[in-house]
Amino acid sequence: MTTPVETSTHPQERKIVTAIPGPKSQAMHERRKNAVSNGVGAALPVYIASAHGSVVVDIDGNQFIDMASGIGVTTIGHTDPAVVSAVQNQVANFTHTCFTVTPYEDYVRVAELLAQHSPGTHAKKAVLVNSGAEAVENAIKIARKYTGKNAVGVLDHAYHGRTNMTMAMNFKNSPYATGYGSLGTAVFRAPSSYPFHDGLSGEEAAKSTIWYLEKQVGAQDLACIFVEPIQGEGGFMVPADGYLNAIQAWCTENNVVFVADEVQAGMARSGAYFSSETFGLVPDLITTAKGIAGGMPLAGVVGRAEIMDASHPGGLGGTFGGNPVACAAAVAVFDQIEKEGLLAEARRVEKVFGGGLRDLQAKHPIIGEVRGKGAMLAIEIVQPGTKDPNPQAVTSIVQYCFERGVLLLNAGTNYNVIRFLPSVKTSDVQLADVLSVLDEAISAL
């Protein structure tokens, strides 16, 4: 077993001391092949020994600036002292009782905080579960119970999870659903707003979305529509102005529950607690996960009290949902967002790093678009002079940066998007260093 390293001593900089992956990571990867299912991917196969702030350290001693944050999870940084302290204290008290058997305060407190910080002044309630996909599944159950209707509307380029129902909701079949048999039913897909490619205004794109849903299923049978205000795995698409508002207005008029999937874009990452706020949206329900508990597994659904209360007692919940250790971590995360002004820090990341990306776009015609909000930014890589996808360049850029101490992830329906999900505490110096390496990587093509 790897001996933990004192994280507070980690210099917040990249440092490469071996080949990447290093010999210890290579040996560990061989052990993995003999023990872990091949179905579990390995995007960046360096094995981590410790992490703090915006830097992760592998078992070979290499230090990486983390622009992935565990796919948007460690939004307030790795091993935040307040989160670590909250987890340690809770573990010493009790680790599990099952909230539906013998409840505890921190579950209630997380529900209160979600109601307080989600958009709208109406009465709200919440339920806590384990993962983003589970939150989506529960939001569907709640919407169906409330409306008495069955069908679920989703958008092109959407990603909602890996459970049976959420696989049916995803836009891409591969790799998430390939070969896994029959998926959840009553899911209907419509075009989304993708301004870089469709060139439509928000009003025009919304008309197209609504037309498809009315023709495919009809509002009389549609229980809910799921939207990612900023689409995640699909490529960090920010919709045209007014698009989401028009969809929400149509939902309200037709007794369709408007669900904002904020699993990736929520919890301070966009510069607001929930990215819905940045569009002037007040969703009926919001699903949340990832950044809510500083790395501990926790997710939830929060929304209008009358919708949330449509479910009968016992219809929602689960053995581990709202685990007390994860809830303690979440309370600490909310506290740190307020105490450290982390919404403003996310906006700082957008200004500094987003500005740097636009400078690179002016220099490199391979960057077709820079988009995103807060600390959720992306570049779409194209064949120069066109809007055609260039996934081979993305692979090369990500690998170049990886080997030099910067962890990046790809995204996009065509795998031609590089996404950036740094901690909102990532310093200007670190961001400038990442931009420098990214510039080198693109130039090296």
FENZI-V701774 format. One record per residue. N is the residue number from 1. SS is DSSP state (h for helix, s for strand, l for the rest). Layout:
{{N & SS} {N & SS}}
//
This chain:
{{1 & l} {2 & l} {3 & l} {4 & l} {5 & l} {6 & l} {7 & h} {8 & h} {9 & h} {10 & l} {11 & l} {12 & l} {13 & l} {14 & l} {15 & s} {16 & l} {17 & l} {18 & l} {19 & l} {20 & l} {21 & l} {22 & l} {23 & h} {24 & h} {25 & h} {26 & h} {27 & h} {28 & h} {29 & h} {30 & h} {31 & h} {32 & h} {33 & h} {34 & h} {35 & h} {36 & l} {37 & l} {38 & l} {39 & l} {40 & l} {41 & l} {42 & l} {43 & l} {44 & l} {45 & l} {46 & l} {47 & l} {48 & s} {49 & s} {50 & s} {51 & s} {52 & s} {53 & s} {54 & l} {55 & s} {56 & s} {57 & s} {58 & s} {59 & l} {60 & l} {61 & l} {62 & l} {63 & s} {64 & s} {65 & s} {66 & s} {67 & l} {68 & l} {69 & h} {70 & h} {71 & h} {72 & h} {73 & l} {74 & l} {75 & l} {76 & l} {77 & l} {78 & s} {79 & l} {80 & l} {81 & h} {82 & h} {83 & h} {84 & h} {85 & h} {86 & h} {87 & h} {88 & h} {89 & h} {90 & h} {91 & h} {92 & h} {93 & h} {94 & l} {95 & l} {96 & l} {97 & l} {98 & l} {99 & l} {100 & l} {101 & l} {102 & l} {103 & l} {104 & l} {105 & h} {106 & h} {107 & h} {108 & h} {109 & h} {110 & h} {111 & h} {112 & h} {113 & h} {114 & h} {115 & h} {116 & h} {117 & h} {118 & l} {119 & l} {120 & l} {121 & l} {122 & l} {123 & l} {124 & s} {125 & s} {126 & s} {127 & s} {128 & s} {129 & s} {130 & l} {131 & l} {132 & h} {133 & h} {134 & h} {135 & h} {136 & h} {137 & h} {138 & h} {139 & h} {140 & h} {141 & h} {142 & h} {143 & h} {144 & h} {145 & h} {146 & h} {147 & h} {148 & l} {149 & l} {150 & l} {151 & s} {152 & s} {153 & s} {154 & s} {155 & s} {156 & l} {157 & l} {158 & l} {159 & l} {160 & l} {161 & l} {162 & l} {163 & l} {164 & h} {165 & h} {166 & h} {167 & h} {168 & h} {169 & h} {170 & l} {171 & l} {172 & l} {173 & l} {174 & l} {175 & l} {176 & l} {177 & l} {178 & l} {179 & l} {180 & l} {181 & l} {182 & l} {183 & l} {184 & l} {185 & l} {186 & l} {187 & s} {188 & s} {189 & s} {190 & s} {191 & l} {192 & l} {193 & l} {194 & l} {195 & h} {196 & h} {197 & h} {198 & h} {199 & l} {200 & l} {201 & l} {202 & h} {203 & h} {204 & h} {205 & h} {206 & h} {207 & h} {208 & h} {209 & h} {210 & h} {211 & h} {212 & h} {213 & h} {214 & h} {215 & h} {216 & h} {217 & l} {218 & l} {219 & h} {220 & h} {221 & h} {222 & s} {223 & s} {224 & s} {225 & s} {226 & s} {227 & s} {228 & l} {229 & l} {230 & s} {231 & l} {232 & l} {233 & l} {234 & l} {235 & l} {236 & l} {237 & l} {238 & s} {239 & l} {240 & l} {241 & l} {242 & l} {243 & h} {244 & h} {245 & h} {246 & h} {247 & h} {248 & h} {249 & h} {250 & h} {251 & h} {252 & h} {253 & h} {254 & l} {255 & l} {256 & l} {257 & s} {258 & s} {259 & s} {260 & s} {261 & s} {262 & l} {263 & l} {264 & l} {265 & l} {266 & l} {267 & l} {268 & l} {269 & l} {270 & l} {271 & l} {272 & l} {273 & l} {274 & l} {275 & h} {276 & h} {277 & h} {278 & h} {279 & h} {280 & l} {281 & l} {282 & l} {283 & l} {284 & l} {285 & s} {286 & s} {287 & s} {288 & s} {289 & l} {290 & h} {291 & h} {292 & h} {293 & h} {294 & l} {295 & l} {296 & l} {297 & l} {298 & l} {299 & s} {300 & s} {301 & s} {302 & s} {303 & s} {304 & s} {305 & h} {306 & h} {307 & h} {308 & h} {309 & l} {310 & l} {311 & l} {312 & l} {313 & l} {314 & l} {315 & l} {316 & l} {317 & l} {318 & l} {319 & l} {320 & l} {321 & l} {322 & l} {323 & l} {324 & h} {325 & h} {326 & h} {327 & h} {328 & h} {329 & h} {330 & h} {331 & h} {332 & h} {333 & h} {334 & h} {335 & h} {336 & h} {337 & h} {338 & h} {339 & h} {340 & l} {341 & l} {342 & h} {343 & h} {344 & h} {345 & h} {346 & h} {347 & h} {348 & h} {349 & h} {350 & h} {351 & h} {352 & h} {353 & h} {354 & h} {355 & h} {356 & h} {357 & h} {358 & h} {359 & h} {360 & h} {361 & h} {362 & h} {363 & h} {364 & l} {365 & l} {366 & l} {367 & s} {368 & s} {369 & s} {370 & s} {371 & s} {372 & s} {373 & s} {374 & l} {375 & l} {376 & s} {377 & s} {378 & s} {379 & s} {380 & s} {381 & s} {382 & s} {383 & l} {384 & l} {385 & l} {386 & l} {387 & l} {388 & l} {389 & s} {390 & l} {391 & h} {392 & h} {393 & h} {394 & h} {395 & h} {396 & h} {397 & h} {398 & h} {399 & h} {400 & h} {401 & h} {402 & h} {403 & h} {404 & l} {405 & l} {406 & s} {407 & s} {408 & l} {409 & s} {410 & s} {411 & s} {412 & l} {413 & l} {414 & l} {415 & l} {416 & l} {417 & s} {418 & s} {419 & s} {420 & s} {421 & l} {422 & l} {423 & l} {424 & l} {425 & l} {426 & l} {427 & l} {428 & h} {429 & h} {430 & h} {431 & h} {432 & h} {433 & h} {434 & h} {435 & h} {436 & h} {437 & h} {438 & h} {439 & h} {440 & h} {441 & h} {442 & h} {443 & h} {444 & h} {445 & l}}
//
